[in-house]
């Protein structure tokens, strides 16, 4: 089972599960940038960026990930991570 979580907060994480954890809101807060500002800078709709921040997005294009990382001056691993419960 694969779960998408926000800022490392588990919801229903059970043994044997794997999770993609979104840390985007943490990085955005560290950089003091709003959803609307980042969305405008990278050329996507604020609603799409919000879905990424909240873990409700089902996927992300490499070009979007690239634009986010360039704008926030971070690595992909700074905004998403893969966690396996053992």
TIVOVO-635394 format. One line per 2 residues: number of its first residue (from 1); for each residue x, y, z of N, C-alpha, C. Coordinates in Angstrom, 3 decimals, decimal comma. Atoms other than C-alpha are relative to their C-alpha. Last residue first. Example, Ala and Ser with C-alpha at 12.3 -4.5 7.8 and 13.67 -1.06 7.14 Angstrom:
residues 2
2) -0,820:-1,190:-0,060:13,670:-1,060:7,140:-0,770:1,090:0,730; 0,890:-1,190:0,000:12,300:-4,500:7,800:0,900:1,200:0,000
//
This chain:
residues 86
86) -0,557:1,371:-0,030:9,521:-1,958:8,556:-0,510:-0,808:1,142; 0,126:0,515:-1,365:7,577:1,141:7,646:0,487:-1,433:-0,011
84) 0,516:1,362:-0,088:8,895:2,536:4,381:-0,044:-0,403:1,467; -0,168:0,620:-1,300:9,330:6,262:3,833:-0,647:-1,384:-0,029
82) 0,625:1,315:0,009:9,863:8,022:0,509:0,327:-0,673:1,322; -0,842:1,124:-0,407:10,632:11,709:0,584:-0,837:-1,268:0,050
80) 0,707:1,290:-0,073:9,346:14,892:-0,991:0,980:-1,062:0,482; 1,448:-0,247:-0,002:10,291:18,561:-0,616:-0,840:-1,267:-0,050
78) 0,368:-0,958:-1,037:13,962:18,427:0,383:-1,507:0,181:0,093; 0,062:0,668:-1,296:14,539:15,234:-1,589:-0,325:0,926:1,163
76) 1,272:0,722:-0,118:13,687:17,116:-4,777:-0,174:-0,693:1,354; -0,065:1,280:0,701:16,654:19,430:-4,065:-1,354:-0,696:0,120
74) -0,067:1,206:-0,809:16,307:23,065:-3,052:0,145:-1,219:-0,910; -1,420:0,308:-0,159:16,654:26,586:-4,403:0,194:-1,182:0,952
72) -0,237:0,099:-1,440:12,952:27,352:-3,854:1,461:-0,280:0,330; 0,530:-1,190:-0,673:12,515:28,635:-7,420:0,294:-0,010:1,495
70) -0,753:-1,191:0,419:14,795:26,027:-8,999:-0,444:1,226:0,779; -1,340:0,077:-0,585:13,291:23,202:-6,941:0,858:1,206:-0,388
68) 0,120:-0,208:-1,443:9,734:24,221:-7,816:1,388:0,029:0,641; 0,314:-1,414:-0,211:10,582:24,554:-11,525:-0,107:0,330:1,489
66) -1,184:-0,785:0,349:12,284:21,130:-11,606:-0,236:1,482:0,291; -0,942:0,243:-1,092:9,349:19,487:-9,814:1,267:0,822:-0,208
64) 0,537:-0,736:-1,143:7,010:21,083:-12,347:0,926:-0,145:1,197; -0,177:-1,425:0,299:9,161:19,906:-15,289:-0,526:0,863:1,142
62) -1,387:-0,365:-0,265:9,402:16,438:-13,740:0,229:1,485:-0,246; -0,861:0,039:1,177:5,630:16,275:-13,726:1,411:0,390:0,400
60) -0,644:-1,279:0,256:3,923:15,532:-10,431:0,909:-0,168:-1,211; -1,272:0,037:0,704:1,468:12,807:-9,587:0,561:1,391:-0,170
58) -0,305:1,391:0,343:-1,692:11,866:-7,741:1,317:-0,130:-0,751; -0,365:0,145:1,406:-1,931:15,222:-5,976:0,344:-1,458:-0,274
56) 1,175:0,477:0,728:-3,733:15,147:-2,652:0,254:-0,150:-1,488; -0,113:1,422:0,282:-0,548:15,347:-0,584:-1,179:-0,564:-0,755
54) 0,841:0,768:-0,917:-1,468:18,692:0,943:0,044:-1,498:-0,243; -0,342:-0,272:-1,399:1,379:20,649:-0,612:-0,758:-0,896:0,962
52) -1,330:0,565:-0,254:0,926:19,020:-4,036:0,389:0,171:1,468; 0,142:1,465:-0,001:-2,812:19,725:-3,994:1,341:-0,674:0,269
50) 0,611:0,363:-1,279:-2,060:23,337:-3,007:-0,184:-1,507:0,096; -1,068:-0,057:-0,989:0,289:23,648:-5,981:-0,525:-0,380:1,379
48) -0,872:1,151:0,243:-2,480:22,490:-8,296:1,141:-0,047:1,006; 0,707:1,212:-0,454:-4,953:24,941:-6,761:0,860:-1,251:-0,199
46) -0,141:0,157:-1,453:-2,436:27,790:-7,155:-0,690:-1,259:0,534; 1,147:-0,499:-0,754:-2,440:27,161:-10,920:0,241:-0,193:1,502
44) 1,069:0,989:-0,169:0,987:26,655:-12,462:-1,123:0,632:0,809; 0,948:0,123:1,091:3,515:29,068:-13,955:-1,001:-1,133:0,107
42) -0,316:1,217:0,772:6,555:28,687:-11,723:-1,021:-0,294:-1,086; -1,407:0,043:0,438:6,588:32,249:-10,363:0,307:-1,207:-0,871
40) -0,197:-0,997:1,052:2,793:32,516:-10,236:1,418:-0,072:-0,564; 0,752:0,444:1,181:2,443:29,267:-8,296:0,207:0,960:-1,169
38) -0,757:1,086:0,627:5,189:30,328:-5,903:-0,692:-0,468:-1,272; -1,248:-0,536:0,531:3,480:33,663:-5,182:0,811:-1,076:-0,716
36) 0,272:-0,835:1,173:0,000:32,170:-4,833:1,278:0,526:-0,639; 0,447:0,853:1,099:1,173:29,385:-2,536:-0,197:0,834:-1,259
34) 1,385:0,468:-0,030:3,015:31,857:-0,335:-0,284:-0,916:-1,195; 0,667:-0,199:1,288:6,760:32,221:0,099:-1,393:-0,614:0,062
32) 0,990:-1,080:-0,137:8,588:32,692:3,395:-0,648:0,360:-1,338; -0,360:-1,010:1,010:11,530:30,472:2,334:-0,940:1,212:0,039
30) -1,395:-0,392:-0,237:11,237:28,381:5,512:0,430:1,123:-0,931; 0,016:-0,819:-1,216:7,448:28,374:5,086:1,406:0,490:0,327
28) 0,596:-1,291:0,350:7,801:27,121:1,505:-0,022:0,936:1,208; -1,003:-0,731:0,780:10,198:24,398:2,634:-0,535:1,375:-0,388
26) -1,087:-0,349:-0,927:7,741:23,278:5,329:1,054:0,825:-0,719; 0,462:-1,126:-0,808:4,784:23,410:2,908:1,067:0,447:0,995
24) 0,035:-1,242:0,755:6,689:21,273:0,405:-0,425:1,185:0,858; -0,558:-0,988:-0,915:7,541:18,498:2,879:-0,039:1,389:-0,643
22) -0,208:-1,341:0,531:5,338:15,954:1,123:0,508:0,924:1,094; 0,288:-1,057:-0,949:5,759:12,362:2,302:0,333:1,346:-0,631
20) -0,648:-1,159:0,568:5,523:9,486:-0,171:-0,431:1,159:0,885; 0,619:-1,313:0,119:4,611:6,531:1,983:0,884:0,942:-0,794
18) -0,992:-0,961:0,469:5,224:2,810:2,101:-0,716:1,322:-0,200; 0,392:-1,060:0,932:3,148:0,428:4,139:1,211:0,811:-0,421
16) -0,158:0,438:1,372:4,340:-2,844:5,670:-0,395:1,024:-1,040; -1,182:0,802:0,271:2,996:-2,053:9,110:0,024:-0,470:-1,449
14) -0,035:1,306:-0,641:0,288:0,563:9,115:1,221:-0,777:-0,450; -1,238:0,685:0,368:0,224:4,280:8,463:0,055:-1,317:0,746
12) 0,285:1,355:0,426:-3,419:5,296:8,840:1,232:-0,758:-0,449; 1,419:0,224:-0,231:-2,682:8,986:8,919:-0,323:-1,385:-0,544
10) 0,642:1,228:0,468:0,964:9,772:9,337:-1,488:-0,025:0,291; 1,058:0,376:-0,931:2,112:13,387:9,636:-0,713:-1,247:-0,499
8) -0,367:1,121:-0,837:5,422:13,699:7,826:-1,044:-0,430:0,999; -0,927:-0,410:-1,042:4,764:17,150:6,442:0,273:-1,100:1,013
6) -0,413:-1,394:0,011:1,788:15,907:4,424:0,882:0,276:1,206; 0,208:-0,743:-1,232:1,253:12,251:3,657:0,562:1,398:-0,111
4) -0,617:-1,305:0,148:0,774:10,198:0,519:-0,348:0,818:1,229; 0,747:-1,133:-0,532:0,090:6,525:1,162:0,760:1,283:-0,267
2) -0,742:-1,251:0,070:1,276:3,509:-0,817:-0,898:1,133:0,456; 0,846:-1,171:0,000:0,000:0,000:0,000:0,893:1,235:0,000
//
